Amino acid sequence: MQKTNKNVDSAKSALLFTSLGHFANDGTVFFVPVIIDLLAVNYHVGTELITASLVLFYASMAISANILGSLIDKRNLHAEGMSMGIFALSLGLLLFSIAMGNFYIPFFMLLSSIITGFGASFYHPTGSSILQKYYGKDKLGRYLGINGSAGGIGRALYPALFFIIALMFQSHADAIILFGAIGIVFSITILFGLRKADGSFEKIKETNSQMKQRQGVQGKTINFGIILLAIIFLVRSLAFFGIISWIPEYISFERGIGASLSLGTILTLMFSGGIFGQLVFGKLVENHDKRMILVASTIISAVFMFMYLETTGFESLTSLLLFGFVNFSGFPIFMSMISDYVPRGATTSSNALVWNLGGTSGQAIGPLIVGLVIRSSYSNLPLIFEILLAVAIISALMGLLLPKPRKVSKVNMFG
């Protein structure tokens, strides 16, 4: 009983500190396009530099965790990897503040994009691996949802809080510095919190055959389900992040909002939908066919974004909120699907393959396509957004080809 209680406490601590990491990671990741938009509005940065910064940001995110994922798995460096990622993200923000001070803007925009992209690559593979360690598959979806909701809170709060703090400081650069400093504190807190949780977690003793089986799964990260899931995530991310990464410019220039608190409020509205969406979809994937949930969520997201583009006023804002509710549900859906196709012990590598090489590669390609199509004219954004929504529908239909995962027996909380 004492051992079980200690494991329950460790699991709660792991959920707490990985959720703090998700809050800081997603808050920062989705804040980077806002910073780039601020530079576009305040210093008239051209679309070519905006495109290059967005592509470098997402490309760096796609590459780095795939290189380090296997090392993190083999040496059980999940806590260190997560902490390092949050630290690098925060460092990138500090460098962005230099560009915001009108100092060598192109150089620091590109450098900051690379560093923040490197830092952003670590959270999702390591965070889901840590949760998979503490929670069995019968409970994993809901805890991924709770964890993802913390990321949704970060996405929702960062834009509005930034503009409020910037008004208080009367400086965008100083506000960015504050966010970077807070992120560094978070990274240190997360490292010590997760180490303490892991140190008090009493693992179930393995037989020799179980140990050999666990050690052998390192090479089983690739199968048809994982490959197709990575391709689907790439196409879906290409479509939706091509829109999301440029939507600050669309709001600022095409809807005439500018770089103001109103921009932050609208983005907060969109991202806040994901706070509750993560919880809902995290529960749904436990009890229903995940493949159908993936298909339905993608199609519904595309419909709500189309409604946002085609309407104004209250109807438009409601559509944007509902888009956020459905679209930002990817974390519990994709991560729980990965756990169906890949055995434990190779989770960081397989998570990185789908989330980073698949999803984040799409996030890099999408902004590049938008940047090439609009050709320095923001008036072309609505058209390319609608084309990308059609691409999202294609990714949804690809989900019908996913293999049905084999059934697994229920396991206890730490099984």
Summary of the structure (lengths in Angstrom):
residues: 415
radius of gyration: 20.5
end to end distance: 15.4
largest distance: 65.8
contacts: 1606
relative contact order: 0.17
helix: 84%
strand: 0%
